Amino acid sequence: MVLEVVAYEAPYRCWTIASGFGPRSDWYRNLRAQPKTVVQFGNRHHAVTARFLTSDDGADVMTDYGRRHPRTARRLCAYLGLPADGTESALREAGRRIPFVRLETDASPPDAPRRP
């Protein structure tokens, strides 16, 4: 399965991914049941632990994503039937409604500052 990485924090080896089809997606439910897993990015495998973001954190993530990728963010919102005008309020609302998951590696320092 291929997923969209909406944020990557290279120094901390953390990826944030979105469940565009909500919490009923198989991969999302599988991570809920088993948050420690192995994922593949490119040709490398990484042991990760899934951390499920709050809706407020999701709003921050989507706002940041919309700033970096405005056209893609508008398309994603339109595809999901969410307001797609690209305004910060629309992006924040979309981020509150889309479940986001941060995949953290064991190599991530425990005291590393985390973006939402």
C-alpha positions as CSV (number, residue, x, y, z in Angstrom):
1,M,0.0,0.0,0.0
2,V,1.2,3.5,-0.8
3,L,0.5,6.4,1.6
4,E,1.0,10.1,1.4
5,V,3.6,11.5,3.8
6,V,2.4,14.9,4.8
7,A,5.4,15.7,7.0
8,Y,8.9,14.3,7.5
9,E,11.2,15.3,10.3
10,A,14.5,14.1,9.1
11,P,16.5,14.8,12.2
12,Y,14.1,12.8,14.3
13,R,13.2,10.2,11.7
14,C,9.5,10.8,12.0
15,W,6.8,10.6,9.3
16,T,3.3,12.0,9.6
17,I,0.7,10.3,7.4
18,A,-3.0,11.0,6.8
19,S,-5.9,8.6,6.7
20,G,-7.9,10.3,4.0
21,F,-10.7,7.8,4.2
22,G,-10.9,8.1,8.0
23,P,-10.5,5.7,10.9
24,R,-12.1,2.8,9.0
25,S,-9.1,2.4,6.6
26,D,-7.6,-1.1,7.1
27,W,-4.1,0.3,7.6
28,Y,-5.3,2.7,10.2
29,R,-7.2,0.1,12.1
30,N,-4.2,-2.3,11.9
31,L,-1.9,0.4,13.4
32,R,-4.5,1.1,16.2
33,A,-4.4,-2.6,17.1
34,Q,-0.6,-2.9,16.7
35,P,1.2,0.5,17.0
36,K,4.7,-1.1,16.8
37,T,5.4,-2.2,13.3
38,V,7.9,-2.1,10.4
39,V,7.3,0.2,7.4
40,Q,9.1,0.7,4.2
41,F,10.1,4.1,2.8
42,G,11.9,3.7,-0.6
43,N,14.1,0.6,-0.3
44,R,14.6,0.9,3.5
45,H,12.7,-0.7,6.3
46,H,12.1,1.1,9.6
47,A,10.8,-0.1,13.0
48,V,8.3,2.5,14.1
49,T,5.7,3.2,16.7
50,A,2.5,4.9,15.6
51,R,1.3,7.9,17.6
52,F,-2.2,9.1,16.8
53,L,-2.5,12.9,16.7
54,T,-5.3,14.8,18.3
55,S,-7.7,16.8,16.0
56,D,-6.0,20.0,17.1
57,D,-2.6,18.6,16.1
58,G,-4.2,17.5,12.8
59,A,-5.4,21.0,12.2
60,D,-1.8,22.3,12.6
61,V,-0.4,19.6,10.4
62,M,-2.9,20.3,7.6
63,T,-2.3,24.0,7.8
64,D,1.4,23.5,7.4
65,Y,0.9,21.0,4.6
66,G,-1.5,23.5,2.8
67,R,1.2,26.2,3.0
68,R,3.8,23.9,1.5
69,H,1.6,22.3,-1.1
70,P,-1.4,24.6,-1.7
71,R,-2.7,23.0,-4.9
72,T,-2.4,19.4,-3.6
73,A,-4.1,20.4,-0.3
74,R,-7.0,21.9,-2.2
75,R,-7.4,18.8,-4.4
76,L,-7.2,16.5,-1.4
77,C,-9.9,18.5,0.4
78,A,-12.1,18.6,-2.7
79,Y,-11.7,14.8,-3.2
80,L,-12.7,14.2,0.4
81,G,-15.7,16.5,0.1
82,L,-14.3,19.0,2.5
83,P,-14.1,22.8,2.0
84,A,-11.4,23.3,-0.7
85,D,-10.9,27.0,-0.9
86,G,-7.3,26.8,0.6
87,T,-8.0,29.3,3.4
88,E,-6.4,28.6,6.7
89,S,-9.8,28.1,8.4
90,A,-10.7,25.5,5.7
91,L,-7.4,23.7,6.1
92,R,-7.7,23.7,9.9
93,E,-11.2,22.2,9.6
94,A,-10.0,19.5,7.2
95,G,-7.1,18.7,9.6
96,R,-9.6,18.3,12.4
97,R,-11.6,15.8,10.4
98,I,-8.8,13.8,8.8
99,P,-7.0,11.3,11.2
100,F,-3.2,11.8,11.2
101,V,-0.6,9.3,12.5
102,R,3.0,10.1,13.3
103,L,5.4,7.2,12.8
104,E,8.3,7.5,15.1
105,T,11.4,5.4,14.9
106,D,13.3,4.0,17.9
107,A,16.2,6.2,16.8
108,S,14.2,9.3,17.6
109,P,15.6,10.9,20.7
110,P,13.0,10.8,23.5
111,D,13.5,14.5,24.3
112,A,13.4,15.6,20.6
113,P,11.0,18.6,20.1
114,R,8.0,17.5,18.1
115,R,5.9,19.4,15.6
116,P,2.2,18.6,16.0
